[in-house]
Amino acid sequence: MASHESFARELQLPFPILADTDEALCNAYGTLVERVAQDGSTSIGLQRCTFLIDPSGVVRHVWPKVSVPGHAVDVLSVLHALIAGKQPE
């Protein structure tokens, strides 16, 4: 929690950063996945994904496997389409 608060403060973010310490949110959104290492061992890890949620709490779009380069542009494109009343691509 402290590192999240420090990060948000440092970047002057106008919103809170969540810390899902009990994994309740990760479980609800299905973002914990099994990972297989090169040696064949498995572990549970977080899948990086993005959920676009409207002010009413409705999930409007999901990016299940996020690749950082270009992702912000993709999110803004979908957001602008939704605001314009169009179906995002």
N, CA, C and O atoms as CSV, one atom per row, in Angstrom:
chain,resi,resn,atom,element,x,y,z
A,1,MET,N,N,0.828,-1.192,0.000
A,1,MET,CA,C,0.000,0.000,0.000
A,1,MET,C,C,0.869,1.251,0.000
A,1,MET,O,O,0.582,2.207,-0.721
A,2,ALA,N,N,1.916,1.250,0.794
A,2,ALA,CA,C,2.778,2.434,0.887
A,2,ALA,C,C,3.438,2.750,-0.450
A,2,ALA,O,O,3.546,3.918,-0.824
A,3,SER,N,N,3.881,1.723,-1.176
A,3,SER,CA,C,4.520,1.970,-2.468
A,3,SER,C,C,3.514,2.518,-3.479
A,3,SER,O,O,3.864,3.360,-4.306
A,4,HIS,N,N,2.264,2.044,-3.416
A,4,HIS,CA,C,1.224,2.558,-4.303
A,4,HIS,C,C,0.940,4.030,-4.002
A,4,HIS,O,O,0.828,4.849,-4.915
A,5,GLU,N,N,0.828,4.352,-2.728
A,5,GLU,CA,C,0.567,5.734,-2.329
A,5,GLU,C,C,1.713,6.648,-2.746
A,5,GLU,O,O,1.483,7.758,-3.227
A,6,SER,N,N,2.938,6.185,-2.563
A,6,SER,CA,C,4.114,6.962,-2.954
A,6,SER,C,C,4.133,7.200,-4.461
A,6,SER,O,O,4.406,8.311,-4.917
A,7,PHE,N,N,3.842,6.151,-5.232
A,7,PHE,CA,C,3.798,6.240,-6.691
A,7,PHE,C,C,2.755,7.262,-7.133
A,7,PHE,O,O,3.041,8.114,-7.975
A,8,ALA,N,N,1.547,7.185,-6.574
A,8,ALA,CA,C,0.465,8.104,-6.931
A,8,ALA,C,C,0.814,9.542,-6.556
A,8,ALA,O,O,0.524,10.479,-7.301
A,9,ARG,N,N,1.428,9.700,-5.413
A,9,ARG,CA,C,1.818,11.037,-4.962
A,9,ARG,C,C,2.911,11.610,-5.869
A,9,ARG,O,O,2.854,12.773,-6.268
A,10,GLU,N,N,3.901,10.780,-6.188
A,10,GLU,CA,C,5.015,11.213,-7.031
A,10,GLU,C,C,4.537,11.674,-8.409
A,10,GLU,O,O,5.038,12.660,-8.949
A,11,LEU,N,N,3.575,10.963,-8.965
A,11,LEU,CA,C,3.045,11.310,-10.284
A,11,LEU,C,C,1.853,12.251,-10.225
A,11,LEU,O,O,1.299,12.628,-11.258
A,12,GLN,N,N,1.460,12.631,-9.012
A,12,GLN,CA,C,0.319,13.526,-8.784
A,12,GLN,C,C,-0.939,13.009,-9.471
A,12,GLN,O,O,-1.658,13.759,-10.132
A,13,LEU,N,N,-1.190,11.713,-9.303
A,13,LEU,CA,C,-2.373,11.104,-9.898
A,13,LEU,C,C,-3.629,11.572,-9.171
A,13,LEU,O,O,-3.649,11.613,-7.941
A,14,PRO,N,N,-4.674,11.925,-9.911
A,14,PRO,CA,C,-5.903,12.423,-9.280
A,14,PRO,C,C,-6.874,11.307,-8.894
A,14,PRO,O,O,-8.070,11.551,-8.738
A,15,PHE,N,N,-6.362,10.088,-8.740
A,15,PHE,CA,C,-7.204,8.946,-8.392
A,15,PHE,C,C,-6.376,7.981,-7.557
A,15,PHE,O,O,-5.147,7.995,-7.625
A,16,PRO,N,N,-7.039,7.148,-6.774
A,16,PRO,CA,C,-6.297,6.182,-5.948
A,16,PRO,C,C,-5.798,5.004,-6.778
A,16,PRO,O,O,-6.399,4.654,-7.794
A,17,ILE,N,N,-4.720,4.408,-6.351
A,17,ILE,CA,C,-4.206,3.183,-6.937
A,17,ILE,C,C,-4.629,2.038,-6.015
A,17,ILE,O,O,-4.418,2.100,-4.804
A,18,LEU,N,N,-5.221,1.007,-6.588
A,18,LEU,CA,C,-5.682,-0.111,-5.774
A,18,LEU,C,C,-4.536,-1.045,-5.405
A,18,LEU,O,O,-3.612,-1.255,-6.191
A,19,ALA,N,N,-4.609,-1.591,-4.222
A,19,ALA,CA,C,-3.696,-2.647,-3.792
A,19,ALA,C,C,-4.572,-3.821,-3.365
A,19,ALA,O,O,-5.205,-3.783,-2.310
A,20,ASP,N,N,-4.602,-4.844,-4.178
A,20,ASP,CA,C,-5.471,-5.997,-3.958
A,20,ASP,C,C,-4.745,-7.035,-3.110
A,20,ASP,O,O,-4.410,-8.119,-3.590
A,21,THR,N,N,-4.508,-6.698,-1.865
A,21,THR,CA,C,-3.681,-7.536,-0.995
A,21,THR,C,C,-4.283,-8.909,-0.706
A,21,THR,O,O,-3.544,-9.851,-0.421
A,22,ASP,N,N,-5.599,-9.041,-0.773
A,22,ASP,CA,C,-6.226,-10.348,-0.524
A,22,ASP,C,C,-6.648,-11.045,-1.818
A,22,ASP,O,O,-7.287,-12.096,-1.778
A,23,GLU,N,N,-6.293,-10.466,-2.957
A,23,GLU,CA,C,-6.557,-11.009,-4.296
A,23,GLU,C,C,-8.043,-11.118,-4.622
A,23,GLU,O,O,-8.405,-11.831,-5.558
A,24,ALA,N,N,-8.901,-10.444,-3.893
A,24,ALA,CA,C,-10.344,-10.514,-4.139
A,24,ALA,C,C,-10.702,-9.936,-5.501
A,24,ALA,O,O,-11.489,-10.528,-6.240
A,25,LEU,N,N,-10.136,-8.795,-5.835
A,25,LEU,CA,C,-10.430,-8.166,-7.128
A,25,LEU,C,C,-9.851,-8.991,-8.278
A,25,LEU,O,O,-10.507,-9.173,-9.304
A,26,CYS,N,N,-8.634,-9.485,-8.110
A,26,CYS,CA,C,-8.018,-10.336,-9.144
A,26,CYS,C,C,-8.858,-11.576,-9.391
A,26,CYS,O,O,-9.046,-11.980,-10.538
A,27,ASN,N,N,-9.359,-12.177,-8.339
A,27,ASN,CA,C,-10.217,-13.355,-8.498
A,27,ASN,C,C,-11.535,-13.000,-9.171
A,27,ASN,O,O,-12.020,-13.752,-10.017
A,28,ALA,N,N,-12.119,-11.861,-8.806
A,28,ALA,CA,C,-13.391,-11.445,-9.395
A,28,ALA,C,C,-13.259,-11.170,-10.891
A,28,ALA,O,O,-14.170,-11.466,-11.664
A,29,TYR,N,N,-12.130,-10.607,-11.294
A,29,TYR,CA,C,-11.920,-10.259,-12.703
A,29,TYR,C,C,-11.172,-11.344,-13.480
A,29,TYR,O,O,-10.966,-11.204,-14.686
A,30,GLY,N,N,-10.771,-12.402,-12.818
A,30,GLY,CA,C,-10.108,-13.510,-13.497
A,30,GLY,C,C,-8.723,-13.188,-14.018
A,30,GLY,O,O,-8.332,-13.672,-15.080
A,31,THR,N,N,-7.980,-12.383,-13.288
A,31,THR,CA,C,-6.658,-11.966,-13.767
A,31,THR,C,C,-5.502,-12.769,-13.181
A,31,THR,O,O,-4.345,-12.530,-13.529
A,32,LEU,N,N,-5.799,-13.715,-12.300
A,32,LEU,CA,C,-4.751,-14.602,-11.810
A,32,LEU,C,C,-4.727,-15.831,-12.712
A,32,LEU,O,O,-5.738,-16.513,-12.879
A,33,VAL,N,N,-3.570,-16.099,-13.284
A,33,VAL,CA,C,-3.458,-17.191,-14.249
A,33,VAL,C,C,-2.276,-18.081,-13.904
A,33,VAL,O,O,-1.337,-17.666,-13.223
A,34,GLU,N,N,-2.345,-19.313,-14.390
A,34,GLU,CA,C,-1.223,-20.221,-14.193
A,34,GLU,C,C,-0.140,-19.896,-15.212
A,34,GLU,O,O,-0.413,-19.709,-16.398
A,35,ARG,N,N,1.085,-19.833,-14.726
A,35,ARG,CA,C,2.231,-19.565,-15.588
A,35,ARG,C,C,3.126,-20.799,-15.564
A,35,ARG,O,O,3.283,-21.452,-14.533
A,36,VAL,N,N,3.702,-21.100,-16.710
A,36,VAL,CA,C,4.624,-22.228,-16.819
A,36,VAL,C,C,6.003,-21.679,-17.148
A,36,VAL,O,O,6.191,-21.000,-18.157
A,37,ALA,N,N,6.958,-21.980,-16.289
A,37,ALA,CA,C,8.340,-21.532,-16.487
A,37,ALA,C,C,9.029,-22.425,-17.509
A,37,ALA,O,O,8.517,-23.486,-17.866
A,38,GLN,N,N,10.174,-21.996,-17.970
A,38,GLN,CA,C,10.930,-22.770,-18.966
A,38,GLN,C,C,11.303,-24.162,-18.454
A,38,GLN,O,O,11.448,-25.102,-19.236
A,39,ASP,N,N,11.457,-24.282,-17.138
A,39,ASP,CA,C,11.807,-25.594,-16.579
A,39,ASP,C,C,10.579,-26.485,-16.350
A,39,ASP,O,O,10.696,-27.599,-15.839
A,40,GLY,N,N,9.404,-25.978,-16.734
A,40,GLY,CA,C,8.181,-26.760,-16.592
A,40,GLY,C,C,7.436,-26.545,-15.293
A,40,GLY,O,O,6.312,-27.026,-15.148
A,41,SER,N,N,8.024,-25.840,-14.347
A,41,SER,CA,C,7.333,-25.572,-13.084
A,41,SER,C,C,6.211,-24.554,-13.317
A,41,SER,O,O,6.271,-23.734,-14.233
A,42,THR,N,N,5.202,-24.632,-12.470
A,42,THR,CA,C,4.064,-23.723,-12.617
A,42,THR,C,C,3.920,-22.858,-11.372
A,42,THR,O,O,4.334,-23.223,-10.272
A,43,SER,N,N,3.321,-21.710,-11.592
A,43,SER,CA,C,3.005,-20.794,-10.494
A,43,SER,C,C,1.797,-19.968,-10.915
A,43,SER,O,O,1.423,-19.942,-12.087
A,44,ILE,N,N,1.201,-19.302,-9.952
A,44,ILE,CA,C,0.082,-18.409,-10.237
A,44,ILE,C,C,0.620,-16.987,-10.262
A,44,ILE,O,O,1.344,-16.562,-9.361
A,45,GLY,N,N,0.250,-16.255,-11.317
A,45,GLY,CA,C,0.718,-14.885,-11.453
A,45,GLY,C,C,-0.371,-13.997,-12.026
A,45,GLY,O,O,-1.425,-14.472,-12.449
A,46,LEU,N,N,-0.107,-12.737,-12.031
A,46,LEU,CA,C,-1.054,-11.736,-12.514
A,46,LEU,C,C,-0.906,-11.559,-14.013
A,46,LEU,O,O,0.201,-11.351,-14.510
A,47,GLN,N,N,-2.010,-11.640,-14.734
A,47,GLN,CA,C,-2.013,-11.348,-16.161
A,47,GLN,C,C,-2.303,-9.864,-16.318
A,47,GLN,O,O,-3.308,-9.361,-15.816
A,48,ARG,N,N,-1.428,-9.178,-17.006
A,48,ARG,CA,C,-1.625,-7.739,-17.203
A,48,ARG,C,C,-2.770,-7.533,-18.181
A,48,ARG,O,O,-2.704,-7.984,-19.325
A,49,CYS,N,N,-3.812,-6.857,-17.737
A,49,CYS,CA,C,-4.962,-6.572,-18.575
A,49,CYS,C,C,-5.574,-5.246,-18.144
A,49,CYS,O,O,-5.269,-4.717,-17.075
A,50,THR,N,N,-6.439,-4.726,-18.996
A,50,THR,CA,C,-7.085,-3.441,-18.717
A,50,THR,C,C,-8.587,-3.614,-18.844
A,50,THR,O,O,-9.079,-4.274,-19.759
A,51,PHE,N,N,-9.304,-3.010,-17.909
A,51,PHE,CA,C,-10.759,-2.992,-17.939
A,51,PHE,C,C,-11.202,-1.538,-18.010
A,51,PHE,O,O,-10.806,-0.726,-17.173
A,52,LEU,N,N,-12.018,-1.207,-19.001
A,52,LEU,CA,C,-12.593,0.130,-19.102
A,52,LEU,C,C,-13.968,0.068,-18.447
A,52,LEU,O,O,-14.881,-0.583,-18.956
A,53,ILE,N,N,-14.104,0.747,-17.320
A,53,ILE,CA,C,-15.322,0.686,-16.509
A,53,ILE,C,C,-15.953,2.072,-16.473
A,53,ILE,O,O,-15.287,3.058,-16.160
A,54,ASP,N,N,-17.249,2.140,-16.798
A,54,ASP,CA,C,-17.917,3.441,-16.827
A,54,ASP,C,C,-18.262,3.918,-15.411
A,54,ASP,O,O,-18.107,3.164,-14.451
A,55,PRO,N,N,-18.726,5.158,-15.279
A,55,PRO,CA,C,-19.043,5.689,-13.940
A,55,PRO,C,C,-20.104,4.903,-13.177
A,55,PRO,O,O,-20.192,5.005,-11.953
A,56,SER,N,N,-20.915,4.114,-13.896
A,56,SER,CA,C,-21.938,3.300,-13.234
A,56,SER,C,C,-21.397,1.947,-12.780
A,56,SER,O,O,-22.110,1.168,-12.147
A,57,GLY,N,N,-20.123,1.669,-13.110
A,57,GLY,CA,C,-19.515,0.414,-12.713
A,57,GLY,C,C,-19.670,-0.700,-13.740
A,57,GLY,O,O,-19.382,-1.860,-13.445
A,58,VAL,N,N,-20.122,-0.356,-14.940
A,58,VAL,CA,C,-20.299,-1.344,-16.003
A,58,VAL,C,C,-18.994,-1.480,-16.784
A,58,VAL,O,O,-18.417,-0.483,-17.218
A,59,VAL,N,N,-18.533,-2.720,-16.960
A,59,VAL,CA,C,-17.332,-2.958,-17.764
A,59,VAL,C,C,-17.710,-2.767,-19.227
A,59,VAL,O,O,-18.565,-3.481,-19.752
A,60,ARG,N,N,-17.075,-1.807,-19.879
A,60,ARG,CA,C,-17.390,-1.472,-21.270
A,60,ARG,C,C,-16.440,-2.104,-22.283
A,60,ARG,O,O,-16.815,-2.323,-23.435
A,61,HIS,N,N,-15.227,-2.394,-21.864
A,61,HIS,CA,C,-14.268,-3.021,-22.776
A,61,HIS,C,C,-13.175,-3.685,-21.952
A,61,HIS,O,O,-12.817,-3.215,-20.872
A,62,VAL,N,N,-12.651,-4.788,-22.480
A,62,VAL,CA,C,-11.591,-5.529,-21.788
A,62,VAL,C,C,-10.454,-5.797,-22.776
A,62,VAL,O,O,-10.683,-6.227,-23.906
A,63,TRP,N,N,-9.249,-5.538,-22.337
A,63,TRP,CA,C,-8.036,-5.915,-23.053
A,63,TRP,C,C,-7.403,-7.025,-22.209
A,63,TRP,O,O,-6.756,-6.728,-21.204
A,64,PRO,N,N,-7.572,-8.288,-22.591
A,64,PRO,CA,C,-7.141,-9.384,-21.730
A,64,PRO,C,C,-5.637,-9.585,-21.627
A,64,PRO,O,O,-5.158,-10.076,-20.606
A,65,LYS,N,N,-4.894,-9.227,-22.638
A,65,LYS,CA,C,-3.435,-9.388,-22.599
A,65,LYS,C,C,-2.814,-8.111,-23.124
A,65,LYS,O,O,-2.771,-7.879,-24.332
A,66,VAL,N,N,-2.336,-7.290,-22.219
A,66,VAL,CA,C,-1.848,-5.961,-22.569
A,66,VAL,C,C,-0.364,-5.994,-22.923
A,66,VAL,O,O,0.460,-6.566,-22.209
A,67,SER,N,N,-0.060,-5.362,-24.047
A,67,SER,CA,C,1.316,-5.071,-24.418
A,67,SER,C,C,1.456,-3.561,-24.293
A,67,SER,O,O,0.713,-2.823,-24.939
A,68,VAL,N,N,2.369,-3.099,-23.496
A,68,VAL,CA,C,2.427,-1.687,-23.126
A,68,VAL,C,C,2.578,-0.740,-24.322
A,68,VAL,O,O,1.832,0.236,-24.404
A,69,PRO,N,N,3.510,-0.984,-25.253
A,69,PRO,CA,C,3.645,-0.019,-26.362
A,69,PRO,C,C,2.343,0.116,-27.152
A,69,PRO,O,O,1.814,-0.872,-27.663
A,70,GLY,N,N,1.837,1.330,-27.247
A,70,GLY,CA,C,0.621,1.613,-27.998
A,70,GLY,C,C,-0.669,1.367,-27.246
A,70,GLY,O,O,-1.745,1.673,-27.759
A,71,HIS,N,N,-0.590,0.822,-26.044
A,71,HIS,CA,C,-1.815,0.468,-25.325
A,71,HIS,C,C,-2.653,1.694,-24.956
A,71,HIS,O,O,-3.877,1.668,-25.085
A,72,ALA,N,N,-2.016,2.741,-24.507
A,72,ALA,CA,C,-2.768,3.944,-24.120
A,72,ALA,C,C,-3.549,4.497,-25.305
A,72,ALA,O,O,-4.678,4.960,-25.139
A,73,VAL,N,N,-2.967,4.456,-26.488
A,73,VAL,CA,C,-3.654,4.922,-27.696
A,73,VAL,C,C,-4.877,4.055,-27.972
A,73,VAL,O,O,-5.935,4.570,-28.333
A,74,ASP,N,N,-4.736,2.741,-27.805
A,74,ASP,CA,C,-5.872,1.830,-27.991
A,74,ASP,C,C,-7.001,2.138,-27.016
A,74,ASP,O,O,-8.169,2.185,-27.402
A,75,VAL,N,N,-6.649,2.347,-25.755
A,75,VAL,CA,C,-7.656,2.643,-24.738
A,75,VAL,C,C,-8.375,3.947,-25.062
A,75,VAL,O,O,-9.602,4.012,-24.991
A,76,LEU,N,N,-7.626,4.982,-25.415
A,76,LEU,CA,C,-8.245,6.273,-25.756
A,76,LEU,C,C,-9.145,6.151,-26.974
A,76,LEU,O,O,-10.199,6.784,-27.028
A,77,SER,N,N,-8.748,5.353,-27.947
A,77,SER,CA,C,-9.565,5.155,-29.147
A,77,SER,C,C,-10.915,4.542,-28.790
A,77,SER,O,O,-11.952,4.998,-29.271
A,78,VAL,N,N,-10.906,3.522,-27.957
A,78,VAL,CA,C,-12.153,2.877,-27.535
A,78,VAL,C,C,-12.977,3.838,-26.684
A,78,VAL,O,O,-14.194,3.923,-26.847
A,79,LEU,N,N,-12.335,4.549,-25.795
A,79,LEU,CA,C,-13.046,5.515,-24.954
A,79,LEU,C,C,-13.732,6.578,-25.807
A,79,LEU,O,O,-14.896,6.904,-25.578
A,80,HIS,N,N,-13.019,7.113,-26.782
A,80,HIS,CA,C,-13.618,8.132,-27.665
A,80,HIS,C,C,-14.782,7.552,-28.463
A,80,HIS,O,O,-15.791,8.230,-28.658
A,81,ALA,N,N,-14.657,6.312,-28.927
A,81,ALA,CA,C,-15.747,5.666,-29.654
A,81,ALA,C,C,-16.971,5.512,-28.757
A,81,ALA,O,O,-18.094,5.783,-29.180
A,82,LEU,N,N,-16.751,5.078,-27.520
A,82,LEU,CA,C,-17.887,4.919,-26.605
A,82,LEU,C,C,-18.560,6.263,-26.310
A,82,LEU,O,O,-19.787,6.351,-26.267
A,83,ILE,N,N,-17.763,7.292,-26.112
A,83,ILE,CA,C,-18.313,8.623,-25.848
A,83,ILE,C,C,-19.136,9.107,-27.044
A,83,ILE,O,O,-20.170,9.753,-26.870
A,84,ALA,N,N,-18.675,8.792,-28.259
A,84,ALA,CA,C,-19.375,9.191,-29.470
A,84,ALA,C,C,-20.593,8.308,-29.763
A,84,ALA,O,O,-21.326,8.551,-30.721
A,85,GLY,N,N,-20.801,7.283,-28.930
A,85,GLY,CA,C,-21.951,6.405,-29.105
A,85,GLY,C,C,-21.739,5.338,-30.155
A,85,GLY,O,O,-22.703,4.739,-30.632
A,86,LYS,N,N,-20.483,5.088,-30.525
A,86,LYS,CA,C,-20.189,4.078,-31.520
A,86,LYS,C,C,-19.723,2.806,-30.844
A,86,LYS,O,O,-19.265,2.834,-29.701
A,87,GLN,N,N,-19.837,1.697,-31.541
A,87,GLN,CA,C,-19.337,0.426,-31.058
A,87,GLN,C,C,-17.827,0.390,-31.292
A,87,GLN,O,O,-17.391,0.554,-32.431
A,88,PRO,N,N,-17.012,0.180,-30.248
A,88,PRO,CA,C,-15.569,0.131,-30.470
A,88,PRO,C,C,-15.162,-1.056,-31.332
A,88,PRO,O,O,-15.823,-2.095,-31.341
A,89,GLU,N,N,-14.056,-0.881,-32.061
A,89,GLU,CA,C,-13.550,-1.962,-32.924
A,89,GLU,C,C,-12.794,-2.982,-32.121
A,89,GLU,O,O,-12.298,-3.961,-32.678
